[in-house]
């Protein structure tokens, strides 16, 4: 991993990726009233066919050192990822703002999909694995996810940039 201190001009030390990852491991509830100004929101950016950005909120999780999200393959973000897997996910926590850039891959391992379904259910979204064994279903999801089934995606991070929002401050970019 390459670490680049983006705040050295202010004499601030580089942030530690281990600290960022440890904070992500504690979770970030997206329920109203639980973080951020009122809650935490993950924003996923995919690329439209013309190369322009498409940004939408997603119910992402940090599990086993990676971000995971779900969406329907016919949704705009699902179609974008099928054509070009490059994406970025951003999140604001009480300690730092984070942007992770990389590629998203659809998960087809039934055990992994089941593990993620359990993680989302543990966060309050009552999803379950559908009859295919490799997609999710539930009575509801975000309207932008489209109708079920919803595929699970894992982001393989290429870079991450964090901006500290607490003293002493700092900004760091990691290349993995």
N, CA and C of each residue as an Amber inpcrd file, in Angstrom:
protein
   528
   0.8490000  -1.1690000   0.0000000   0.0000000   0.0000000   0.0000000
   0.8970000   1.2360000   0.0000000   0.5690000   2.1830000  -0.8400000
   1.2730000   3.4550000  -0.8990000   0.4450000   4.4950000  -0.1600000
   1.0610000   5.2480000   0.7310000   0.3810000   6.2770000   1.5100000
   0.9020000   7.6420000   1.0980000  -0.0200000   8.5430000   0.7820000
   0.3620000   9.9160000   0.4160000  -0.3440000  10.8920000   1.3450000
   0.4430000  11.6470000   2.0900000  -0.0960000  12.6490000   2.9980000
  -0.5130000  13.8700000   2.1800000  -1.7970000  14.1700000   2.1630000
  -2.3130000  15.3110000   1.4140000  -2.3240000  16.5880000   2.2470000
  -1.9570000  16.4890000   3.5180000  -1.9870000  17.6520000   4.4060000
  -0.6080000  17.9960000   4.9590000   0.4410000  17.4920000   4.3120000
   1.7770000  17.7880000   4.8270000   2.1190000  19.2740000   4.7130000
   1.4990000  20.0150000   3.7890000   1.7600000  21.4430000   3.6810000
   1.3120000  22.1940000   4.9270000   0.4470000  21.5890000   5.7240000
   0.0160000  22.1810000   7.0000000   0.7620000  21.5880000   8.1890000
   1.7290000  20.7240000   7.9090000   2.4910000  20.0940000   8.9860000
   1.7140000  19.0360000   9.7440000   0.6720000  18.5020000   9.1180000
  -0.1470000  17.4720000   9.7610000   0.3560000  16.0920000   9.3770000
   0.2700000  15.1430000  10.2850000   0.7250000  13.7890000   9.9600000
  -0.2780000  13.0840000   9.0510000   0.2190000  12.0720000   8.3430000
  -0.6620000  11.2300000   7.5360000  -1.5970000  10.4590000   8.4560000
  -2.8060000  10.2200000   7.9760000  -3.7460000   9.3790000   8.7070000
  -3.3310000   7.9220000   8.5180000  -3.7030000   7.0890000   9.4510000
  -3.3690000   5.6680000   9.3780000  -4.5490000   4.8940000   8.8150000
  -4.3030000   4.0950000   7.7530000  -5.3720000   3.2750000   7.1910000
  -5.9470000   2.3330000   8.2400000  -5.1170000   1.8210000   9.1130000
  -5.5980000   0.9040000  10.1570000  -6.6430000   1.5800000  11.0330000
  -6.4880000   2.8620000  11.3000000  -7.4610000   3.6060000  12.1110000
  -8.7770000   3.7660000  11.3490000  -8.6800000   4.0860000  10.0630000
  -9.8800000   4.2210000   9.2310000 -10.6120000   2.8870000   9.1560000
  -9.8800000   1.8170000   8.8590000 -10.5060000   0.4920000   8.7380000
 -11.1300000   0.0500000  10.0550000 -10.4580000   0.3340000  11.1800000
 -11.0100000  -0.0370000  12.4900000 -12.3180000   0.6980000  12.7470000
 -12.4080000   1.9670000  12.3490000 -13.6530000   2.7210000  12.5270000
 -14.7550000   2.1320000  11.6570000 -14.4370000   1.7590000  10.4260000
 -15.4300000   1.1510000   9.5460000 -15.9320000  -0.1700000  10.1110000
 -15.0480000  -0.9270000  10.7570000 -15.4270000  -2.2110000  11.3580000
 -16.4930000  -2.0550000  12.4340000 -16.5700000  -0.8830000  13.0730000
 -17.5840000  -0.6670000  14.1230000 -18.9730000  -0.4620000  13.5340000
 -19.0520000  -0.2550000  12.2110000 -20.3360000  -0.0820000  11.5520000
 -20.7360000   1.3770000  11.4570000 -21.7490000   1.6260000  10.6390000
 -22.2610000   2.9820000  10.4410000 -23.7270000   2.8500000  10.0690000
 -24.5650000   3.0470000  11.0520000 -25.9980000   2.8880000  10.8520000
 -26.5170000   3.9320000   9.8730000 -27.4000000   3.5000000   9.0070000
 -28.0180000   4.4320000   8.0700000 -29.4650000   4.7360000   8.4700000
 -29.8640000   4.3010000   9.6600000 -31.2130000   4.6020000  10.1440000
 -31.2760000   6.0580000  10.5880000 -32.4040000   6.7400000  10.3620000
 -32.5290000   8.1390000  10.7890000 -32.2070000   8.3050000  12.2760000
 -31.5150000   9.4090000  12.5680000 -31.1960000   9.7340000  13.9510000
 -30.0050000   8.9980000  14.5160000 -29.2070000   8.3240000  13.6730000
 -28.1280000   7.4910000  14.2060000 -26.7280000   7.9380000  13.8180000
 -26.5690000   9.0440000  13.1230000 -25.2280000   9.4830000  12.7630000
 -25.2560000  10.6710000  11.8490000 -24.0700000  11.1110000  11.4120000
 -23.9840000  12.2660000  10.5260000 -24.8010000  13.4070000  11.0720000
 -25.3510000  14.2730000  10.2170000 -26.2630000  15.2890000  10.7220000
 -27.5020000  14.6370000  11.3400000 -27.9500000  13.5540000  10.7470000
 -29.0780000  12.7970000  11.2760000 -28.8470000  11.2960000  11.1070000
 -27.9500000  10.9120000  10.1800000 -27.6180000   9.5150000   9.9250000
 -26.4350000   9.4770000   8.9620000 -25.8630000   8.3010000   8.7630000
 -24.8010000   8.1240000   7.7820000 -25.4190000   7.7250000   6.4520000
 -24.8540000   8.2100000   5.3700000 -25.3200000   7.8340000   4.0470000
 -24.1150000   7.4590000   3.2020000 -24.2160000   6.3490000   2.5000000
 -23.1970000   5.9560000   1.5380000 -23.6770000   6.3850000   0.1570000
 -22.7850000   6.9820000  -0.5960000 -23.0970000   7.4330000  -1.9490000
 -22.2470000   6.6540000  -2.9340000 -22.8930000   6.0090000  -3.9000000
 -22.2060000   5.2360000  -4.9250000 -22.2210000   6.0270000  -6.2250000
 -21.0610000   6.1500000  -6.8570000 -20.9530000   6.7930000  -8.1620000
 -20.5670000   5.7400000  -9.1860000 -21.3770000   5.6190000 -10.2320000
 -21.0850000   4.7530000 -11.3670000 -20.9890000   5.6450000 -12.5980000
 -20.6050000   5.0570000 -13.7240000 -20.4340000   5.8290000 -14.9510000
 -21.5360000   5.5020000 -15.9510000 -22.2420000   6.5630000 -16.3880000
 -23.2500000   6.3960000 -17.4330000 -22.5630000   6.0740000 -18.7600000
 -23.3490000   5.6820000 -19.7580000 -22.8030000   5.3100000 -21.0600000
 -22.0090000   6.4440000 -21.6990000 -22.3840000   7.6910000 -21.4170000
 -21.6570000   8.8330000 -21.9920000 -20.4370000   9.2300000 -21.1630000
 -20.1310000   8.4470000 -20.1030000 -18.9800000   8.7340000 -19.2530000
 -19.2820000   9.6520000 -18.0900000 -20.4930000  10.1870000 -18.0450000
 -20.8810000  11.0800000 -16.9570000 -21.1470000  10.3000000 -15.6830000
 -21.0250000  10.9710000 -14.5290000 -21.2610000  10.2870000 -13.2640000
 -22.7430000  10.1200000 -12.9590000 -23.0610000   9.0130000 -12.3410000
 -24.3960000   8.7670000 -11.7830000 -24.1810000   8.4980000 -10.2970000
 -24.7340000   9.3480000  -9.4360000 -24.5350000   9.2450000  -7.9960000
 -25.8740000   8.9090000  -7.3420000 -25.8460000   7.9050000  -6.4630000
 -27.0640000   7.5100000  -5.7700000 -26.7230000   6.9600000  -4.3920000
 -27.6160000   7.1580000  -3.4480000 -27.4380000   6.5970000  -2.1150000
 -27.6350000   5.0930000  -2.1470000 -26.8230000   4.3690000  -1.3800000
 -26.9470000   2.9130000  -1.2870000 -26.7980000   2.4790000   0.1610000
 -27.3510000   1.3240000   0.4710000 -27.2130000   0.7310000   1.7970000
 -25.9850000  -0.1590000   1.8310000 -24.8280000   0.4480000   1.8990000
 -23.5780000  -0.3160000   1.8580000 -23.1890000  -0.8230000   3.2370000
 -22.3770000  -1.8680000   3.2320000 -21.8000000  -2.4390000   4.4490000
 -20.2950000  -2.5350000   4.2780000 -19.5700000  -2.4700000   5.3890000
 -18.1330000  -2.7520000   5.4100000 -17.9790000  -4.1000000   6.0960000
 -17.5840000  -5.1120000   5.3510000 -17.4310000  -6.4720000   5.8750000
 -16.1370000  -7.0540000   5.3130000 -15.3280000  -7.6400000   6.1770000
 -14.0810000  -8.2940000   5.7560000 -13.1910000  -7.3790000   4.9170000
 -13.0950000  -6.1230000   5.3360000 -12.1790000  -5.1980000   4.6880000
 -12.6110000  -4.6650000   3.3420000 -13.9100000  -4.7230000   3.0400000
 -14.4030000  -4.2220000   1.7540000 -15.8150000  -3.6580000   1.9160000
 -16.1690000  -2.7740000   0.9880000 -17.5410000  -2.2860000   0.9180000
 -18.3570000  -3.2070000   0.0270000 -19.6100000  -3.4390000   0.4310000
 -20.5530000  -4.2840000  -0.2910000 -21.8600000  -3.5020000  -0.4300000
 -22.5540000  -3.6770000  -1.5310000 -23.8770000  -3.0700000  -1.7160000
 -24.6990000  -4.0050000  -2.5810000 -25.9690000  -3.6910000  -2.7240000
 -26.8510000  -4.5150000  -3.5410000 -27.6690000  -3.6150000  -4.4470000
 -28.0410000  -4.1460000  -5.5900000 -28.9370000  -3.4410000  -6.4970000
 -29.4670000  -4.4150000  -7.5350000 -30.5420000  -4.0200000  -8.1680000
 -31.0800000  -4.8090000  -9.2690000 -30.2230000  -4.6270000 -10.5150000
 -30.0900000  -5.6790000 -11.2860000 -29.2690000  -5.5940000 -12.4910000
 -29.8800000  -4.6750000 -13.5410000 -31.1910000  -4.4310000 -13.4630000
 -31.8590000  -3.5440000 -14.4200000 -31.8900000  -2.1000000 -13.9410000
 -31.4370000  -1.8480000 -12.7020000 -31.3820000  -0.4670000 -12.2190000
 -30.3060000   0.2910000 -12.9990000 -30.3380000   1.5920000 -12.9350000
 -29.3430000   2.3950000 -13.6580000 -27.9260000   2.0370000 -13.2140000
 -27.7140000   1.9440000 -11.8940000 -26.3610000   1.6070000 -11.4280000
 -25.9930000   0.1810000 -11.8100000 -26.9530000  -0.7370000 -11.8080000
 -26.6920000  -2.1060000 -12.2230000 -26.2890000  -2.1850000 -13.6850000
 -26.9920000  -1.4560000 -14.5350000 -26.6480000  -1.4200000 -15.9660000
 -25.2860000  -0.7570000 -16.1700000 -25.0460000   0.3240000 -15.4260000
 -23.7460000   0.9950000 -15.5400000 -22.6120000   0.0540000 -15.1580000
 -22.7640000  -0.6780000 -14.0760000 -21.6990000  -1.5770000 -13.6130000
 -21.4860000  -2.7500000 -14.5620000 -22.5440000  -3.2130000 -15.2070000
 -22.4010000  -4.3000000 -16.1770000 -21.5550000  -3.8430000 -17.3670000
 -21.6710000  -2.5740000 -17.7150000 -20.9260000  -2.0220000 -18.8430000
 -19.5190000  -1.5820000 -18.4350000 -19.3930000  -1.0070000 -17.2230000
 -18.1040000  -0.4780000 -16.7500000 -18.0960000  -0.6080000 -15.2260000
 -17.3020000  -1.5080000 -14.6680000 -17.3390000  -1.7680000 -13.2300000
 -16.6700000  -0.7010000 -12.3590000 -16.0530000   0.3180000 -12.9680000
 -15.4210000   1.3600000 -12.1620000 -16.4780000   2.1330000 -11.3890000
 -16.1530000   2.4310000 -10.1290000 -17.1030000   3.1320000  -9.2840000
 -16.3620000   3.7940000  -8.1240000 -17.0920000   4.5920000  -7.3830000
 -16.5740000   5.1930000  -6.1560000 -17.6890000   5.1500000  -5.1230000
 -17.3130000   4.9710000  -3.8780000 -18.2650000   4.9910000  -2.7760000
 -17.7520000   5.9910000  -1.7540000 -18.6360000   6.8530000  -1.2710000
 -18.2360000   7.8470000  -0.2690000 -19.1300000   7.7470000   0.9500000
 -18.5540000   8.1350000   2.0810000 -19.2340000   8.0370000   3.3670000
 -18.6500000   9.0800000   4.3060000 -19.5020000   9.7500000   5.0650000
 -19.0470000  10.6650000   6.1100000 -19.2960000  10.0070000   7.4620000
 -18.2610000   9.9390000   8.2810000 -18.4080000   9.4620000   9.6540000
 -18.1230000  10.6350000  10.5730000 -18.2440000  10.4290000  11.8720000
 -17.9620000  11.5150000  12.8060000 -16.4720000  11.8220000  12.8820000
 -15.6090000  10.9320000  12.4010000 -14.1660000  11.1600000  12.4750000
 -13.5000000  11.5110000  11.1640000 -14.1230000  11.1330000  10.0530000
 -13.5160000  11.3950000   8.7560000 -14.5440000  11.2410000   7.6490000
 -14.2650000  11.8960000   6.5370000 -14.9900000  11.6850000   5.2890000
 -14.1120000  10.7650000   4.4480000 -14.7270000   9.8280000   3.7460000
 -13.9740000   8.8140000   3.0240000 -14.5310000   8.6310000   1.6210000
 -13.6310000   8.5130000   0.6450000 -13.9900000   8.1300000  -0.7180000
 -13.1250000   6.9360000  -1.1020000 -13.7590000   5.8680000  -1.5360000
 -13.0590000   4.6700000  -2.0000000 -13.3590000   4.5230000  -3.4850000
 -12.3110000   4.4170000  -4.2950000 -12.4590000   4.2300000  -5.7300000
 -11.9690000   2.8320000  -6.0980000 -12.6820000   2.1940000  -7.0040000
 -12.2690000   0.8580000  -7.4100000 -13.2050000   0.2910000  -8.4350000
 -13.3740000  -1.0260000  -8.3930000 -14.2770000  -1.7070000  -9.3050000
 -15.2310000  -2.5820000  -8.5010000 -16.4600000  -2.6630000  -8.9940000
 -17.4770000  -3.4820000  -8.3410000 -17.6710000  -4.7650000  -9.1290000
 -17.7120000  -5.8590000  -8.4090000 -17.9480000  -7.1580000  -9.0370000
 -19.1660000  -7.8070000  -8.3990000 -20.0220000  -8.3740000  -9.2590000
 -21.1970000  -9.0840000  -8.7620000 -20.7370000 -10.3570000  -8.0730000
 -21.3130000 -10.6270000  -6.9150000 -20.9600000 -11.8040000  -6.1180000
 -21.8900000 -12.9490000  -6.5050000 -21.3020000 -14.1010000  -6.8270000
 -22.1090000 -15.2540000  -7.2230000 -21.8830000 -16.4620000  -6.3140000
 -21.1450000 -16.2800000  -5.2480000 -20.9110000 -17.3600000  -4.2910000
 -22.0740000 -17.3950000  -3.2950000 -22.8600000 -18.4850000  -3.2630000
 -24.0270000 -18.5420000  -2.3790000 -23.7000000 -18.3000000  -0.9030000
 -22.5830000 -18.8140000  -0.4160000 -22.2380000 -18.6250000   0.9960000
 -21.9740000 -17.1550000   1.3020000 -21.3090000 -16.4570000   0.3900000
 -21.0310000 -15.0300000   0.5910000 -22.3230000 -14.2290000   0.5460000
 -23.1850000 -14.5340000  -0.4130000 -24.4710000 -13.8270000  -0.5080000
 -25.2760000 -14.0460000   0.7780000 -25.2820000 -15.2620000   1.2980000
 -26.0070000 -15.5520000   2.5450000 -25.4040000 -14.7880000   3.7210000
 -24.0870000 -14.7030000   3.7760000 -23.4280000 -13.9490000   4.8490000
 -23.8290000 -12.4810000   4.7930000 -23.8270000 -11.9120000   3.5940000
 -24.2010000 -10.5070000   3.4590000 -25.6790000 -10.2880000   3.7620000
 -26.5320000 -11.2210000   3.3510000 -27.9580000 -11.1050000   3.6940000
 -28.1230000 -11.0540000   5.2060000 -27.3900000 -11.8950000   5.9100000
 -27.4510000 -11.8790000   7.3700000 -26.9480000 -10.5790000   7.9510000
 -25.9160000 -10.0130000   7.3400000 -25.3880000  -8.7300000   7.8310000
 -26.3970000  -7.6180000   7.6240000 -27.0360000  -7.5630000   6.4510000
 -28.0560000  -6.5320000   6.2270000 -29.2460000  -6.7460000   7.1550000
 -29.6530000  -7.9840000   7.3460000 -30.7680000  -8.2570000   8.2620000
 -30.4080000  -7.8000000   9.6750000 -29.1620000  -7.9990000  10.0620000
 -28.7030000  -7.5420000  11.3670000 -28.7270000  -6.0310000  11.5140000
 -28.6740000  -5.3210000  10.3870000 -28.7480000  -3.8570000  10.3900000
 -30.1950000  -3.3660000  10.3380000 -31.1530000  -4.2890000  10.2070000
 -32.5520000  -3.8790000  10.2190000 -33.2910000  -4.0140000   8.9060000
 -32.6050000  -4.4070000   7.8310000 -33.3020000  -4.6260000   6.5660000
 -33.5830000  -6.1220000   6.4480000 -34.8460000  -6.5410000   6.4990000
 -35.1860000  -7.9650000   6.5430000 -35.1040000  -8.6470000   5.1780000
 -33.9070000  -8.6740000   4.6120000 -33.7340000  -9.3520000   3.3250000
 -33.3630000 -10.8070000   3.5630000 -33.4330000 -11.5650000   2.4990000
 -33.0680000 -12.9840000   2.5560000 -32.5780000 -13.3950000   1.1690000
 -31.9140000 -14.5210000   1.1080000 -31.4480000 -15.0530000  -0.1680000
 -32.6610000 -15.5970000  -0.9150000 -32.7430000 -15.3090000  -2.2050000
 -33.8790000 -15.8010000  -2.9940000 -33.6410000 -17.2400000  -3.4440000
 -34.5630000 -17.7880000  -4.2340000 -34.5030000 -19.1920000  -4.6400000
 -33.2940000 -19.5030000  -5.5270000 -32.7050000 -18.4880000  -6.1710000
 -31.5170000 -18.7260000  -7.0020000 -30.2920000 -19.0350000  -6.1490000
 -30.3140000 -18.5730000  -4.9010000 -29.1840000 -18.7670000  -4.0070000
 -28.0790000 -17.7390000  -4.1620000 -28.2000000 -16.8480000  -5.1610000
 -27.1380000 -15.8620000  -5.3920000 -27.6600000 -14.4310000  -5.4980000
 -28.8850000 -14.2000000  -5.0730000 -29.4580000 -12.8560000  -5.0840000
 -30.3260000 -12.6880000  -3.8420000 -30.7050000 -11.4390000  -3.5860000
 -31.5030000 -11.1210000  -2.4040000 -32.9190000 -10.7600000  -2.8000000
 -33.8160000 -10.9550000  -1.8510000 -35.1860000 -10.5110000  -2.0010000
 -35.6590000 -10.0230000  -0.6370000 -36.7020000  -9.2290000  -0.6530000
 -37.3180000  -8.7080000   0.5760000 -38.6300000  -8.0530000   0.1690000
 -39.3990000  -7.6840000   1.1570000 -40.6730000  -7.0140000   0.8860000
 -40.4400000  -5.6050000   0.3750000 -39.2640000  -5.0250000   0.6650000
 -38.9690000  -3.6690000   0.2180000 -37.4630000  -3.4630000   0.1120000
 -37.0920000  -2.4550000  -0.6400000 -35.7270000  -1.9420000  -0.7070000
 -35.8460000  -0.4980000  -1.1730000 -34.7250000   0.1680000  -1.3420000
 -34.7610000   1.5330000  -1.8470000 -35.3410000   1.5260000  -3.2600000
 -36.1860000   2.5090000  -3.5990000 -36.7470000   2.5370000  -4.9490000
 -35.6850000   2.5130000  -6.0440000 -34.5120000   3.0960000  -5.7910000
 -33.4660000   3.1300000  -6.8140000 -32.8410000   1.7600000  -7.0640000
 -33.1110000   0.7790000  -6.1990000 -32.5710000  -0.5660000  -6.3950000
 -33.3710000  -1.3500000  -7.4210000 -34.5600000  -0.8690000  -7.7640000
 -35.4150000  -1.6040000  -8.6860000 -36.0620000  -2.7740000  -7.9680000
 -36.8640000  -3.5620000  -8.6900000 -37.5370000  -4.7020000  -8.0740000
 -36.5600000  -5.8520000  -7.8310000 -36.9070000  -6.7590000  -6.8980000
 -36.0520000  -7.9250000  -6.6970000 -36.0800000  -8.8050000  -7.9380000
 -35.0600000  -9.6130000  -8.1010000 -33.9620000  -9.9020000  -7.1820000
 -32.8820000  -8.8220000  -7.2470000 -32.1420000  -8.7050000  -6.1370000
 -31.0440000  -7.7490000  -6.0490000 -29.7350000  -8.5090000  -5.9510000
 -28.8130000  -8.1530000  -6.8160000 -27.4860000  -8.7640000  -6.7860000
 -26.6200000  -8.0570000  -5.7590000 -25.6890000  -8.8020000  -5.1800000
 -24.7270000  -8.2650000  -4.2190000 -23.4380000  -7.9660000  -4.9760000
 -22.8420000  -6.8250000  -4.6760000 -21.5910000  -6.4030000  -5.3010000
 -20.5480000  -6.1100000  -4.2340000 -19.3050000  -6.4260000  -4.5540000
 -18.1660000  -6.1090000  -3.6880000 -17.2680000  -5.1240000  -4.4280000
 -16.8600000  -4.0710000  -3.7360000 -15.9500000  -3.1050000  -4.3360000
 -14.5220000  -3.5040000  -4.0010000 -13.7220000  -3.7270000  -5.0320000
 -12.2820000  -3.9540000  -4.8720000 -11.6320000  -2.5780000  -4.9370000
 -11.1630000  -2.0960000  -3.8070000 -10.6180000  -0.7460000  -3.7350000
  -9.2900000  -0.6410000  -4.4670000  -9.1610000   0.4160000  -5.2460000
  -7.9030000   0.7670000  -5.8960000  -7.2290000   1.8860000  -5.1060000
  -8.0500000   2.8650000  -4.6660000  -7.5600000   3.9660000  -3.8420000
  -8.6070000   4.3140000  -2.7970000  -8.1630000   4.9840000  -1.7660000
  -9.0660000   5.5400000  -0.7540000  -8.4830000   6.8760000  -0.3080000
  -9.3560000   7.8310000  -0.0730000  -8.9410000   9.1410000   0.4110000
  -9.7970000   9.4830000   1.6190000  -9.1310000   9.8370000   2.7200000
  -9.8450000  10.2240000   3.9340000  -9.4500000  11.6350000   4.3240000
 -10.4310000  12.3920000   4.7630000 -10.2420000  13.7380000   5.2810000
 -10.7110000  13.7210000   6.7230000  -9.7940000  13.9500000   7.6450000
 -10.1520000  13.9380000   9.0590000 -11.0700000  15.1110000   9.3650000
 -12.0930000  14.8680000  10.1750000 -13.0220000  15.9240000  10.5680000
 -12.8730000  16.2660000  12.0470000 -11.8400000  15.7380000  12.6770000
 -11.5670000  16.0170000  14.0980000 -10.1080000  16.4500000  14.2410000
  -9.8110000  17.1070000  15.3430000  -8.4390000  17.5560000  15.5990000
  -7.5040000  16.3690000  15.7220000  -6.3280000  16.4060000  15.2100000
  -5.6710000  17.5820000  14.6580000  -5.9620000  17.8080000  13.1820000
  -6.7780000  16.9770000  12.5550000  -7.0640000  17.1090000  11.1350000
  -6.1160000  16.2530000  10.3210000  -6.2270000  16.3880000   9.0440000
  -5.3600000  15.6550000   8.1410000  -6.1290000  15.1290000   6.9450000
  -5.3860000  14.7570000   5.9360000  -5.9550000  14.1740000   4.7220000
  -4.9170000  13.2360000   4.1320000  -5.3660000  12.0460000   3.7580000
  -4.4350000  11.0320000   3.2600000  -5.0960000  10.2550000   2.1380000
  -4.2580000   9.8550000   1.1610000  -4.7220000   9.0140000   0.0530000
  -3.8770000   7.7460000   0.0590000  -4.5630000   6.6200000  -0.0170000
  -3.8910000   5.3200000  -0.0760000  -4.1340000   4.7000000  -1.4430000
  -3.1080000   4.0790000  -1.9880000  -3.2410000   3.3010000  -3.2120000
  -2.9330000   1.8560000  -2.8310000  -3.8710000   0.9650000  -3.1430000
  -3.7530000  -0.4380000  -2.7340000  -3.1600000  -1.2810000  -3.8340000
